[in-house]
Amino acid sequence: MKPIHTTNRHTTLRAAALARIAQTEPFLEGSLCPVKRPGCQQPGWHLTFKQKAKTRTVYVPMDLVAEVKTWTQNYKRLKKLVREVSRHGLALIRGHVADRRAAERGRALTRR
């Protein structure tokens, strides 16, 4: 199968999103959640994530909370970029199919 080499807005935007993915800092899947600790003013922190369809929780020490928060935010940005790349890939496929059908209709009209 021949690769799609047409340059249009979807190929340009997809390439830009892929470049941003390549520049993504360390990331970590999950959510950082505060947990009330008995007898303490400050909350404790847990990282909650899914593993084999089960919710898992890991305690995050206070000195790592800021760094883990950055990692989880980077993961959320990465997910948005992956969705953007997929969306533009689908648009390229749909456009290719539409272009091919239009070309076939044009050939059919010229044969008459």
A tleap script that builds the chain and sets N, CA, C and O, in Angstrom:
source leaprc.protein.ff14SB
mol = sequence {
  NMET LYS PRO ILE HIE THR THR ASN ARG HIE
  THR THR LEU ARG ALA ALA ALA LEU ALA ARG
  ILE ALA GLN THR GLU PRO PHE LEU GLU GLY
  SER LEU CYS PRO VAL LYS ARG PRO GLY CYS
  GLN GLN PRO GLY TRP HIE LEU THR PHE LYS
  GLN LYS ALA LYS THR ARG THR VAL TYR VAL
  PRO MET ASP LEU VAL ALA GLU VAL LYS THR
  TRP THR GLN ASN TYR LYS ARG LEU LYS LYS
  LEU VAL ARG GLU VAL SER ARG HIE GLY LEU
  ALA LEU ILE ARG GLY HIE VAL ALA ASP ARG
  ARG ALA ALA GLU ARG GLY ARG ALA LEU THR
  ARG CARG
}
set mol.1.N position { 0.843 -1.180 0.000 }
set mol.1.CA position { 0.000 0.000 0.000 }
set mol.1.C position { 0.886 1.240 0.000 }
set mol.1.O position { 1.882 1.303 0.721 }
set mol.2.N position { 0.518 2.218 -0.810 }
set mol.2.CA position { 1.299 3.442 -0.915 }
set mol.2.C position { 1.013 4.359 0.278 }
set mol.2.O position { -0.140 4.512 0.680 }
set mol.3.N position { 2.063 4.969 0.845 }
set mol.3.CA position { 1.822 5.926 1.929 }
set mol.3.C position { 1.200 7.211 1.386 }
set mol.3.O position { 1.357 7.546 0.212 }
set mol.4.N position { 0.506 7.908 2.244 }
set mol.4.CA position { -0.129 9.170 1.866 }
set mol.4.C position { 0.925 10.265 1.912 }
set mol.4.O position { 1.502 10.539 2.964 }
set mol.5.N position { 1.175 10.895 0.757 }
set mol.5.CA position { 2.210 11.932 0.689 }
set mol.5.C position { 1.649 13.324 0.453 }
set mol.5.O position { 2.414 14.279 0.319 }
set mol.6.N position { 0.356 13.457 0.401 }
set mol.6.CA position { -0.214 14.772 0.163 }
set mol.6.C position { 0.051 15.668 1.362 }
set mol.6.O position { -0.017 15.235 2.513 }
set mol.7.N position { 0.350 16.910 1.069 }
set mol.7.CA position { 0.562 17.873 2.142 }
set mol.7.C position { -0.685 18.743 2.235 }
set mol.7.O position { -1.022 19.478 1.307 }
set mol.8.N position { -1.348 18.643 3.358 }
set mol.8.CA position { -2.510 19.475 3.614 }
set mol.8.C position { -2.490 19.851 5.092 }
set mol.8.O position { -1.526 19.560 5.801 }
set mol.9.N position { -3.534 20.483 5.540 }
set mol.9.CA position { -3.525 20.957 6.928 }
set mol.9.C position { -3.447 19.805 7.925 }
set mol.9.O position { -2.864 19.957 8.999 }
set mol.10.N position { -4.030 18.653 7.583 }
set mol.10.CA position { -4.003 17.530 8.519 }
set mol.10.C position { -2.595 16.943 8.654 }
set mol.10.O position { -2.179 16.590 9.757 }
set mol.11.N position { -1.868 16.837 7.557 }
set mol.11.CA position { -0.495 16.323 7.663 }
set mol.11.C position { 0.384 17.304 8.427 }
set mol.11.O position { 1.236 16.897 9.217 }
set mol.12.N position { 0.179 18.592 8.192 }
set mol.12.CA position { 0.964 19.620 8.888 }
set mol.12.C position { 0.664 19.620 10.384 }
set mol.12.O position { 1.580 19.652 11.206 }
set mol.13.N position { -0.621 19.585 10.736 }
set mol.13.CA position { -1.001 19.605 12.153 }
set mol.13.C position { -0.588 18.311 12.856 }
set mol.13.O position { -0.194 18.331 14.022 }
set mol.14.N position { -0.679 17.181 12.136 }
set mol.14.CA position { -0.253 15.908 12.725 }
set mol.14.C position { 1.256 15.930 12.990 }
set mol.14.O position { 1.706 15.476 14.042 }
set mol.15.N position { 2.029 16.450 12.051 }
set mol.15.CA position { 3.478 16.541 12.235 }
set mol.15.C position { 3.831 17.446 13.418 }
set mol.15.O position { 4.759 17.156 14.173 }
set mol.16.N position { 3.085 18.542 13.572 }
set mol.16.CA position { 3.332 19.456 14.698 }
set mol.16.C position { 3.024 18.768 16.028 }
set mol.16.O position { 3.770 18.925 16.994 }
set mol.17.N position { 1.930 18.009 16.082 }
set mol.17.CA position { 1.571 17.294 17.316 }
set mol.17.C position { 2.602 16.216 17.630 }
set mol.17.O position { 2.954 16.019 18.793 }
set mol.18.N position { 3.088 15.515 16.608 }
set mol.18.CA position { 4.126 14.497 16.825 }
set mol.18.C position { 5.406 15.131 17.351 }
set mol.18.O position { 6.086 14.548 18.197 }
set mol.19.N position { 5.738 16.315 16.859 }
set mol.19.CA position { 6.925 17.018 17.358 }
set mol.19.C position { 6.750 17.393 18.824 }
set mol.19.O position { 7.695 17.308 19.608 }
set mol.20.N position { 5.532 17.811 19.196 }
set mol.20.CA position { 5.280 18.153 20.607 }
set mol.20.C position { 5.341 16.910 21.487 }
set mol.20.O position { 5.774 16.985 22.636 }
set mol.21.N position { 4.906 15.759 20.951 }
set mol.21.CA position { 4.997 14.514 21.712 }
set mol.21.C position { 6.462 14.180 21.980 }
set mol.21.O position { 6.818 13.749 23.077 }
set mol.22.N position { 7.301 14.380 20.979 }
set mol.22.CA position { 8.731 14.073 21.137 }
set mol.22.C position { 9.383 14.944 22.212 }
set mol.22.O position { 10.382 14.545 22.810 }
set mol.23.N position { 8.831 16.116 22.458 }
set mol.23.CA position { 9.397 17.031 23.458 }
set mol.23.C position { 8.784 16.852 24.842 }
set mol.23.O position { 9.128 17.584 25.769 }
set mol.24.N position { 7.886 15.892 24.990 }
set mol.24.CA position { 7.195 15.689 26.265 }
set mol.24.C position { 8.187 15.245 27.344 }
set mol.24.O position { 9.014 14.357 27.136 }
set mol.25.N position { 8.073 15.879 28.470 }
set mol.25.CA position { 8.904 15.560 29.636 }
set mol.25.C position { 8.433 14.248 30.246 }
set mol.25.O position { 7.462 13.666 29.764 }
set mol.26.N position { 9.099 13.766 31.297 }
set mol.26.CA position { 8.649 12.527 31.943 }
set mol.26.C position { 7.182 12.621 32.355 }
set mol.26.O position { 6.701 13.671 32.783 }
set mol.27.N position { 6.492 11.498 32.215 }
set mol.27.CA position { 5.065 11.481 32.526 }
set mol.27.C position { 4.739 10.237 33.328 }
set mol.27.O position { 5.503 9.273 33.363 }
set mol.28.N position { 3.577 10.287 33.974 }
set mol.28.CA position { 3.131 9.185 34.810 }
set mol.28.C position { 1.618 9.128 34.746 }
set mol.28.O position { 0.941 10.131 34.969 }
set mol.29.N position { 1.089 7.954 34.442 }
set mol.29.CA position { -0.361 7.777 34.369 }
set mol.29.C position { -0.927 7.693 35.774 }
set mol.29.O position { -0.382 6.996 36.630 }
set mol.30.N position { -2.017 8.400 36.009 }
set mol.30.CA position { -2.672 8.334 37.302 }
set mol.30.C position { -3.114 9.701 37.779 }
set mol.30.O position { -2.879 10.716 37.123 }
set mol.31.N position { -3.757 9.706 38.926 }
set mol.31.CA position { -4.231 10.944 39.541 }
set mol.31.C position { -3.647 11.063 40.936 }
set mol.31.O position { -3.605 10.097 41.698 }
set mol.32.N position { -3.204 12.251 41.249 }
set mol.32.CA position { -2.660 12.531 42.572 }
set mol.32.C position { -3.810 13.017 43.448 }
set mol.32.O position { -4.448 14.024 43.139 }
set mol.33.N position { -4.070 12.314 44.522 }
set mol.33.CA position { -5.235 12.601 45.366 }
set mol.33.C position { -4.804 12.885 46.807 }
set mol.33.O position { -4.014 12.132 47.376 }
set mol.34.N position { -5.323 13.972 47.402 }
set mol.34.CA position { -5.030 14.223 48.812 }
set mol.34.C position { -5.820 13.257 49.695 }
set mol.34.O position { -6.951 12.891 49.376 }
set mol.35.N position { -5.212 12.853 50.802 }
set mol.35.CA position { -5.858 11.932 51.737 }
set mol.35.C position { -5.742 12.519 53.134 }
set mol.35.O position { -4.648 12.861 53.584 }
set mol.36.N position { -6.864 12.634 53.811 }
set mol.36.CA position { -6.859 13.168 55.181 }
set mol.36.C position { -6.214 12.152 56.112 }
set mol.36.O position { -6.585 10.978 56.139 }
set mol.37.N position { -5.240 12.633 56.871 }
set mol.37.CA position { -4.567 11.767 57.838 }
set mol.37.C position { -5.021 12.150 59.242 }
set mol.37.O position { -5.044 13.331 59.585 }
set mol.38.N position { -5.377 11.173 60.042 }
set mol.38.CA position { -5.836 11.490 61.400 }
set mol.38.C position { -4.728 12.163 62.214 }
set mol.38.O position { -3.593 11.689 62.256 }
set mol.39.N position { -5.079 13.267 62.851 }
set mol.39.CA position { -4.143 13.961 63.723 }
set mol.39.C position { -3.133 14.827 62.999 }
set mol.39.O position { -2.219 15.348 63.638 }
set mol.40.N position { -3.256 15.004 61.697 }
set mol.40.CA position { -2.301 15.822 60.927 }
set mol.40.C position { -3.033 16.980 60.254 }
set mol.40.O position { -4.169 16.841 59.801 }
set mol.41.N position { -2.361 18.109 60.201 }
set mol.41.CA position { -2.923 19.283 59.528 }
set mol.41.C position { -2.857 19.115 58.008 }
set mol.41.O position { -3.819 19.403 57.296 }
set mol.42.N position { -1.702 18.644 57.527 }
set mol.42.CA position { -1.519 18.497 56.084 }
set mol.42.C position { -2.050 17.148 55.605 }
set mol.42.O position { -1.964 16.143 56.310 }
set mol.43.N position { -2.603 17.149 54.387 }
set mol.43.CA position { -3.060 15.853 53.862 }
set mol.43.C position { -1.880 15.009 53.398 }
set mol.43.O position { -0.813 15.537 53.087 }
set mol.44.N position { -2.075 13.724 53.355 }
set mol.44.CA position { -1.115 12.845 52.708 }
set mol.44.C position { -1.503 12.772 51.237 }
set mol.44.O position { -2.564 13.265 50.853 }
set mol.45.N position { -0.669 12.173 50.423 }
set mol.45.CA position { -0.948 12.107 48.994 }
set mol.45.C position { -0.818 10.684 48.495 }
set mol.45.O position { 0.111 9.959 48.853 }
set mol.46.N position { -1.784 10.296 47.648 }
set mol.46.CA position { -1.761 8.981 47.017 }
set mol.46.C position { -1.840 9.165 45.504 }
set mol.46.O position { -2.525 10.059 45.007 }
set mol.47.N position { -1.134 8.310 44.790 }
set mol.47.CA position { -1.263 8.240 43.346 }
set mol.47.C position { -2.206 7.081 43.052 }
set mol.47.O position { -1.953 5.949 43.462 }
set mol.48.N position { -3.290 7.364 42.342 }
set mol.48.CA position { -4.282 6.349 42.003 }
set mol.48.C position { -4.206 6.086 40.511 }
set mol.48.O position { -4.180 7.025 39.715 }
set mol.49.N position { -4.170 4.809 40.122 }
set mol.49.CA position { -4.062 4.436 38.716 }
set mol.49.C position { -4.709 3.073 38.508 }
set mol.49.O position { -5.003 2.366 39.472 }
set mol.50.N position { -4.928 2.707 37.256 }
set mol.50.CA position { -5.509 1.413 36.910 }
set mol.50.C position { -4.395 0.460 36.486 }
set mol.50.O position { -3.465 0.840 35.775 }
set mol.51.N position { -4.513 -0.786 36.938 }
set mol.51.CA position { -3.572 -1.823 36.546 }
set mol.51.C position { -4.354 -3.120 36.386 }
set mol.51.O position { -4.926 -3.630 37.350 }
set mol.52.N position { -4.379 -3.646 35.181 }
set mol.52.CA position { -5.148 -4.857 34.872 }
set mol.52.C position { -6.598 -4.712 35.343 }
set mol.52.O position { -7.129 -5.593 36.018 }
set mol.53.N position { -7.220 -3.612 34.986 }
set mol.53.CA position { -8.630 -3.311 35.267 }
set mol.53.C position { -8.939 -3.157 36.756 }
set mol.53.O position { -10.107 -3.178 37.143 }
set mol.54.N position { -7.928 -3.005 37.587 }
set mol.54.CA position { -8.152 -2.763 39.013 }
set mol.54.C position { -7.527 -1.429 39.396 }
set mol.54.O position { -6.482 -1.045 38.871 }
set mol.55.N position { -8.176 -0.733 40.311 }
set mol.55.CA position { -7.647 0.529 40.793 }
set mol.55.C position { -6.583 0.253 41.841 }
set mol.55.O position { -6.809 -0.486 42.799 }
set mol.56.N position { -5.428 0.853 41.644 }
set mol.56.CA position { -4.308 0.706 42.580 }
set mol.56.C position { -3.972 2.073 43.161 }
set mol.56.O position { -4.207 3.104 42.530 }
set mol.57.N position { -3.427 2.069 44.353 }
set mol.57.CA position { -3.037 3.298 45.028 }
set mol.57.C position { -1.638 3.143 45.600 }
set mol.57.O position { -1.294 2.111 46.177 }
set mol.58.N position { -0.832 4.197 45.428 }
set mol.58.CA position { 0.529 4.208 45.952 }
set mol.58.C position { 0.712 5.481 46.760 }
set mol.58.O position { 0.338 6.567 46.315 }
set mol.59.N position { 1.285 5.347 47.941 }
set mol.59.CA position { 1.574 6.516 48.774 }
set mol.59.C position { 2.688 7.328 48.123 }
set mol.59.O position { 3.675 6.764 47.650 }
set mol.60.N position { 2.533 8.645 48.099 }
set mol.60.CA position { 3.545 9.543 47.554 }
set mol.60.C position { 4.110 10.373 48.703 }
set mol.60.O position { 3.365 11.117 49.341 }
set mol.61.N position { 5.408 10.265 48.982 }
set mol.61.CA position { 6.005 11.068 50.054 }
set mol.61.C position { 5.886 12.562 49.753 }
set mol.61.O position { 5.870 12.971 48.592 }
set mol.62.N position { 5.804 13.356 50.792 }
set mol.62.CA position { 5.604 14.803 50.652 }
set mol.62.C position { 6.674 15.464 49.787 }
set mol.62.O position { 6.363 16.398 49.049 }
set mol.63.N position { 7.914 15.011 49.858 }
set mol.63.CA position { 8.966 15.660 49.078 }
set mol.63.C position { 8.898 15.322 47.587 }
set mol.63.O position { 9.620 15.924 46.793 }
set mol.64.N position { 8.048 14.374 47.191 }
set mol.64.CA position { 7.876 14.027 45.772 }
set mol.64.C position { 6.563 14.533 45.182 }
set mol.64.O position { 6.336 14.391 43.981 }
set mol.65.N position { 5.707 15.115 45.997 }
set mol.65.CA position { 4.364 15.502 45.543 }
set mol.65.C position { 4.425 16.469 44.366 }
set mol.65.O position { 3.715 16.264 43.381 }
set mol.66.N position { 5.238 17.504 44.432 }
set mol.66.CA position { 5.307 18.493 43.348 }
set mol.66.C position { 5.774 17.844 42.050 }
set mol.66.O position { 5.232 18.129 40.983 }
set mol.67.N position { 6.771 16.978 42.137 }
set mol.67.CA position { 7.301 16.322 40.951 }
set mol.67.C position { 6.279 15.347 40.342 }
set mol.67.O position { 6.107 15.306 39.123 }
set mol.68.N position { 5.613 14.575 41.186 }
set mol.68.CA position { 4.608 13.623 40.710 }
set mol.68.C position { 3.435 14.370 40.095 }
set mol.68.O position { 2.864 13.911 39.106 }
set mol.69.N position { 3.067 15.506 40.661 }
set mol.69.CA position { 1.984 16.318 40.099 }
set mol.69.C position { 2.350 16.772 38.685 }
set mol.69.O position { 1.507 16.735 37.789 }
set mol.70.N position { 3.588 17.196 38.476 }
set mol.70.CA position { 4.059 17.591 37.151 }
set mol.70.C position { 4.003 16.408 36.183 }
set mol.70.O position { 3.591 16.563 35.033 }
set mol.71.N position { 4.416 15.233 36.645 }
set mol.71.CA position { 4.398 14.043 35.791 }
set mol.71.C position { 2.979 13.697 35.354 }
set mol.71.O position { 2.750 13.365 34.191 }
set mol.72.N position { 2.023 13.773 36.286 }
set mol.72.CA position { 0.641 13.432 35.927 }
set mol.72.C position { 0.051 14.482 34.976 }
set mol.72.O position { -0.734 14.141 34.091 }
set mol.73.N position { 0.425 15.758 35.152 }
set mol.73.CA position { -0.031 16.796 34.227 }
set mol.73.C position { 0.563 16.575 32.837 }
set mol.73.O position { -0.121 16.779 31.834 }
set mol.74.N position { 1.826 16.161 32.770 }
set mol.74.CA position { 2.458 15.852 31.487 }
set mol.74.C position { 1.738 14.695 30.794 }
set mol.74.O position { 1.582 14.699 29.573 }
set mol.75.N position { 1.303 13.708 31.573 }
set mol.75.CA position { 0.574 12.571 30.997 }
set mol.75.C position { -0.748 13.028 30.381 }
set mol.75.O position { -1.127 12.567 29.303 }
set mol.76.N position { -1.446 13.930 31.064 }
set mol.76.CA position { -2.713 14.433 30.533 }
set mol.76.C position { -2.490 15.196 29.227 }
set mol.76.O position { -3.279 15.070 28.291 }
set mol.77.N position { -1.412 15.990 29.165 }
set mol.77.CA position { -1.080 16.697 27.925 }
set mol.77.C position { -0.737 15.700 26.814 }
set mol.77.O position { -1.134 15.875 25.662 }
set mol.78.N position { 0.001 14.661 27.176 }
set mol.78.CA position { 0.379 13.634 26.202 }
set mol.78.C position { -0.852 12.948 25.627 }
set mol.78.O position { -0.917 12.706 24.422 }
set mol.79.N position { -1.828 12.630 26.473 }
set mol.79.CA position { -3.062 11.995 25.996 }
set mol.79.C position { -3.795 12.888 24.998 }
set mol.79.O position { -4.324 12.403 23.998 }
set mol.80.N position { -3.824 14.193 25.271 }
set mol.80.CA position { -4.475 15.123 24.340 }
set mol.80.C position { -3.742 15.140 23.004 }
set mol.80.O position { -4.374 15.167 21.948 }
set mol.81.N position { -2.411 15.123 23.047 }
set mol.81.CA position { -1.632 15.124 21.811 }
set mol.81.C position { -1.843 13.839 21.014 }
set mol.81.O position { -1.940 13.878 19.787 }
set mol.82.N position { -1.915 12.712 21.697 }
set mol.82.CA position { -2.149 11.436 21.012 }
set mol.82.C position { -3.524 11.455 20.348 }
set mol.82.O position { -3.669 10.993 19.217 }
set mol.83.N position { -4.529 11.983 21.036 }
set mol.83.CA position { -5.858 12.098 20.436 }
set mol.83.C position { -5.834 13.000 19.204 }
set mol.83.O position { -6.497 12.722 18.205 }
set mol.84.N position { -5.058 14.089 19.290 }
set mol.84.CA position { -4.951 15.014 18.164 }
set mol.84.C position { -4.307 14.328 16.953 }
set mol.84.O position { -4.777 14.490 15.827 }
set mol.85.N position { -3.239 13.568 17.179 }
set mol.85.CA position { -2.577 12.839 16.091 }
set mol.85.C position { -3.556 11.843 15.476 }
set mol.85.O position { -3.632 11.727 14.253 }
set mol.86.N position { -4.297 11.129 16.303 }
set mol.86.CA position { -5.274 10.162 15.804 }
set mol.86.C position { -6.377 10.841 14.996 }
set mol.86.O position { -6.785 10.342 13.947 }
set mol.87.N position { -6.852 11.974 15.486 }
set mol.87.CA position { -7.913 12.699 14.791 }
set mol.87.C position { -7.452 13.132 13.397 }
set mol.87.O position { -8.202 13.010 12.428 }
set mol.88.N position { -6.214 13.637 13.295 }
set mol.88.CA position { -5.702 14.065 11.998 }
set mol.88.C position { -5.416 12.869 11.087 }
set mol.88.O position { -5.571 12.968 9.870 }
set mol.89.N position { -5.004 11.754 11.664 }
set mol.89.CA position { -4.813 10.539 10.868 }
set mol.89.C position { -6.117 10.061 10.268 }
set mol.89.O position { -6.163 9.679 9.099 }
set mol.90.N position { -7.188 10.081 11.066 }
set mol.90.CA position { -8.511 9.703 10.554 }
set mol.90.C position { -8.975 10.659 9.456 }
set mol.90.O position { -9.573 10.234 8.467 }
set mol.91.N position { -8.698 11.943 9.635 }
set mol.91.CA position { -9.083 12.925 8.618 }
set mol.91.C position { -8.326 12.660 7.313 }
set mol.91.O position { -8.885 12.821 6.228 }
set mol.92.N position { -7.068 12.258 7.416 }
set mol.92.CA position { -6.306 11.923 6.214 }
set mol.92.C position { -6.907 10.719 5.506 }
set mol.92.O position { -7.009 10.704 4.279 }
set mol.93.N position { -7.302 9.719 6.265 }
set mol.93.CA position { -7.920 8.529 5.667 }
set mol.93.C position { -9.237 8.901 4.982 }
set mol.93.O position { -9.483 8.513 3.840 }
set mol.94.N position { -10.072 9.650 5.686 }
set mol.94.CA position { -11.361 10.043 5.102 }
set mol.94.C position { -11.166 10.896 3.852 }
set mol.94.O position { -11.880 10.733 2.862 }
set mol.95.N position { -10.200 11.803 3.904 }
set mol.95.CA position { -9.919 12.644 2.742 }
set mol.95.C position { -9.409 11.833 1.564 }
set mol.95.O position { -9.770 12.098 0.418 }
set mol.96.N position { -8.569 10.847 1.846 }
set mol.96.CA position { -8.026 9.996 0.786 }
set mol.96.C position { -9.152 9.214 0.110 }
set mol.96.O position { -9.207 9.131 -1.117 }
set mol.97.N position { -10.033 8.653 0.902 }
set mol.97.CA position { -11.165 7.894 0.358 }
set mol.97.C position { -12.055 8.813 -0.471 }
set mol.97.O position { -12.481 8.435 -1.562 }
set mol.98.N position { -12.341 10.011 0.028 }
set mol.98.CA position { -13.184 10.956 -0.700 }
set mol.98.C position { -12.516 11.370 -2.010 }
set mol.98.O position { -13.185 11.453 -3.040 }
set mol.99.N position { -11.207 11.630 -1.989 }
set mol.99.CA position { -10.488 11.998 -3.204 }
set mol.99.C position { -10.513 10.866 -4.225 }
set mol.99.O position { -10.705 11.107 -5.416 }
set mol.100.N position { -10.322 9.644 -3.766 }
set mol.100.CA position { -10.325 8.500 -4.677 }
set mol.100.C position { -11.708 8.304 -5.307 }
set mol.100.O position { -11.812 8.038 -6.504 }
set mol.101.N position { -12.756 8.432 -4.510 }
set mol.101.CA position { -14.115 8.301 -5.051 }
set mol.101.C position { -14.411 9.402 -6.064 }
set mol.101.O position { -15.029 9.151 -7.099 }
set mol.102.N position { -13.970 10.621 -5.763 }
set mol.102.CA position { -14.189 11.733 -6.692 }
set mol.102.C position { -13.441 11.481 -8.001 }
set mol.102.O position { -13.964 11.767 -9.078 }
set mol.103.N position { -12.225 10.948 -7.915 }
set mol.103.CA position { -11.455 10.645 -9.125 }
set mol.103.C position { -12.147 9.560 -9.939 }
set mol.103.O position { -12.182 9.641 -11.167 }
set mol.104.N position { -12.701 8.539 -9.274 }
set mol.104.CA position { -13.417 7.480 -9.980 }
set mol.104.C position { -14.672 8.021 -10.657 }
set mol.104.O position { -15.000 7.617 -11.772 }
set mol.105.N position { -15.370 8.929 -9.988 }
set mol.105.CA position { -16.557 9.528 -10.600 }
set mol.105.C position { -16.165 10.351 -11.826 }
set mol.105.O position { -16.855 10.336 -12.845 }
set mol.106.N position { -15.045 11.070 -11.712 }
set mol.106.CA position { -14.559 11.860 -12.834 }
set mol.106.C position { -14.195 11.000 -14.024 }
set mol.106.O position { -14.496 11.354 -15.165 }
set mol.107.N position { -13.539 9.856 -13.766 }
set mol.107.CA position { -13.197 8.935 -14.851 }
set mol.107.C position { -14.451 8.338 -15.472 }
set mol.107.O position { -14.524 8.167 -16.689 }
set mol.108.N position { -15.432 8.021 -14.644 }
set mol.108.CA position { -16.686 7.451 -15.142 }
set mol.108.C position { -17.419 8.455 -16.041 }
set mol.108.O position { -18.016 8.067 -17.045 }
set mol.109.N position { -17.375 9.721 -15.689 }
set mol.109.CA position { -18.052 10.747 -16.498 }
set mol.109.C position { -17.337 10.964 -17.824 }
set mol.109.O position { -17.989 11.230 -18.833 }
set mol.110.N position { -16.028 10.857 -17.843 }
set mol.110.CA position { -15.277 11.084 -19.080 }
set mol.110.C position { -15.389 9.898 -20.021 }
set mol.110.O position { -15.176 10.067 -21.222 }
set mol.111.N position { -15.711 8.715 -19.540 }
set mol.111.CA position { -15.859 7.535 -20.384 }
set mol.111.C position { -17.160 7.557 -21.179 }
set mol.111.O position { -17.242 6.906 -22.221 }
set mol.112.N position { -18.139 8.253 -20.740 }
set mol.112.CA position { -19.462 8.254 -21.396 }
set mol.112.C position { -19.426 8.908 -22.707 }
set mol.112.O position { -20.451 8.991 -23.384 }
savepdb mol mol.pdb
quit
